[in-house]
Amino acid sequence: MTQLNTKLVHGVPVTDNATGAVNPPIYNSSTYAFESVGSMPRWDYARSGNPTRDFLERQIAQLEHGVRGFAFASGLAAIHAVLSIFAPGERIVVGSNIYGGTYSLFNEHFNRWGLVSYPVDTQDLRELEHAIGGHGEQAPAKAVYFETLTNPLLQVNDVHAIAEIAHKYGAIVIVDNTFVTPYLQQPLDLGADIVIHSATKYLAGHSDVVAGLVAVANDILAARVYYSQNRLGGVLAPAECDAVRRGIQTLALRLERQQENALAVARHLDEHAAVARVHYPGLHGEAVASKGLRGAGGVLSFEVREGVNPADVLNNLQTFRLAVSLGAVESLAEYPARMTHFELPRSERLKVGVTDELIRLAVGIEDVRDLIEDLDQALAIATGHAQAPQSLELASLFR
Ligand SMILES: *Cc1c(COP(=O)(O)O)cnc(C)c1O
């Protein structure tokens, strides 16, 4: 079984039950019996491992071309476990444009703990190399941490180029592949050592479960991440493991439609009079392919023109729900400055391009004509070219 779509559906063969069930069972057991004192059972206690989680962990290892996978109770639990393999005093170079929760984990929790994070624009490979090398003054960094597609400006990071530089200095390459998924890129194939997912997003795909996944490239890293997983204990429960397993089966179909819709929405907004700028790498297909991506994904962002209040756009959307998160079947819209990126101080936020005019869309699998109509009517209200439906209703009440 070598092709990706087949792997998505089948995962690893289910062989541990006598019923012929085509799906792996949900084992709701926290403990497993020993045959006798001194026996070494495959499973003993569910935090350490259980067959339902094992299926999902082998599924993500297979899809990301890793030697071993790990499932966590959230994306941040996964990131926490991975960063815990380092020691106080060690230095990690971190992409300057990362998920707000990860930024806070680095800058509050891990800095207090003694792990030094050093922010760098990962688009600038010269600056990156100086930072990893320690500017000739410090020991080289132990790791580089970044996201394949930055959030919310969707800049494409070149995993292969970054990994080559990092490995020159012996630094481990850690990639958050949440926005991209193994369907569009397998970072381990491009030189990364650890891949992390908030499986809450595309992998689960239905806004009904919070989960994190990790895949690693070698057995040494596997042993270290397993220690963190088992001792910090942020593991994913069996029922949630099953929800993510099922989500992964339809990843290809969902993402194909989401990308098709995102590209149509991006092209439409790019021509819209109320829109100043659209950020979607799919508008520049060559940039995507040259950096090893098989597609641009389903998230895009745009800046409204001066004089257009982004809150008026967001508050008047009907089909797009006003919510954080992404990667699900339904379309979501959010205001990064006040929602996903509020953890960043205003100056930091503006430095990474999260302006007060920016709106992020996570495009779902609906009919794209409905999505475009929805954006058009909200933009019309925000630019004063139409009245909001609520105010119309109120107006008729008082007539
Ligand atoms: C959502 C997200 C996370 C955090 O994952 P949770 O499942 O919410 O804990 C980390 N990285 C990225 C890129 C995300 O979008």
The ligand as an SDF file (V2000), in Angstrom:
LIG
                    3D

 15 15  0  0  0  0  0  0  0  0999 V2000
   -4.6040   25.5420   16.7080 C   0  0  0  0  0  0  0  0  0  0  0  0
   -3.1430   25.5290   16.5050 C   0  0  0  0  0  0  0  0  0  0  0  0
   -2.2730   25.0920   17.5040 C   0  0  0  0  0  0  0  0  0  0  0  0
   -2.7510   24.6720   18.8800 C   0  0  0  0  0  0  0  0  0  0  0  0
   -3.5160   23.5130   18.8140 O   0  0  0  0  0  0  0  0  0  0  0  0
   -4.6970   23.1510   19.8470 P   0  0  0  0  0  0  0  0  0  0  0  0
   -5.2140   21.8790   19.3200 O   0  0  0  0  0  0  0  0  0  0  0  0
   -5.6680   24.2900   19.8240 O   0  0  0  0  0  0  0  0  0  0  0  0
   -4.0480   23.0320   21.1930 O   0  0  0  0  0  0  0  0  0  0  0  0
   -0.9270   25.0530   17.2160 C   0  0  0  0  0  0  0  0  0  0  0  0
   -0.4440   25.4390   16.0130 N   0  0  0  0  0  0  0  0  0  0  0  0
   -1.2500   25.8840   15.0390 C   0  0  0  0  0  0  0  0  0  0  0  0
   -0.6580   26.2980   13.7400 C   0  0  0  0  0  0  0  0  0  0  0  0
   -2.6210   25.9360   15.2440 C   0  0  0  0  0  0  0  0  0  0  0  0
   -3.4250   26.4090   14.2680 O   0  0  0  0  0  0  0  0  0  0  0  0
  1  2  1  0
  2  3  1  0
  2 14  2  0
  3  4  1  0
  3 10  2  0
  4  5  1  0
  5  6  1  0
  6  7  2  0
  6  8  1  0
  6  9  1  0
 10 11  1  0
 11 12  2  0
 12 13  1  0
 12 14  1  0
 14 15  1  0
M  END
$$$$
